[in-house]
Amino acid sequence: MSKRSVVTSREQPVERVTTATGQATVHGQTFTIQTTQRVELIDLTERVMALTREAGVREGIVTVAAMHTTMALFVNESQLALLADIQRWLEHIVRQDAEWLHNNPAHSDCDRLNADSHVRALLLGHSVMLPVSGGEVVLGRWQRLLMAELDGPRERTLRLTVMGIGPRP
């Protein structure tokens, strides 16, 4: 296990003040991630940064949304020990073996026994909105866009929408 955090870097530094005028661009794109474990944290930063660059927006926002109720998106540091701590915290605060009504056939038709996954997703959220400046996603040095698989393994679908003024300089 690496002790190092992943550094987020941009091709261009963020300018203190920017103004963009011109025609608005809205670019939407769906992409998938294949997960391999029931609970898993995946760093999406590089993929989202690349997709945002390709969208051709100079100044604006990018939104990434989960298309599932048992996965989540959030911003945090990507360091293996911290990711293990986050996963352990999720499993501690929302226990899989609790007596969930959603898992009880007398109350629910769900056969996945995944009530804990739904509740964990509530804690983390289903979408993230980030600024775009100079054609790139704006994140702090240690900030990374992370996906939490909470009911895998499965193929997960996400929707990326980039809105703003283009083209890139």
Buried (B, 14 or more C-beta within 10 A) or exposed (E): EEEEBBEBEBEEEEEEEEEBEEEEBEBEEEBEBEBEEBBBBBBBBEBBBEBBBEBBBBBBBBBBBBEBBBBBBBBBBBBBEBBEEBBEEBBEEBEBEEEBEBBEEEEEEBEEBBBBBBBBBEBBBBBBEBBBBBBBBBBEEBBBBBBBBBBBEBEBBBBBBBBBBBEBE
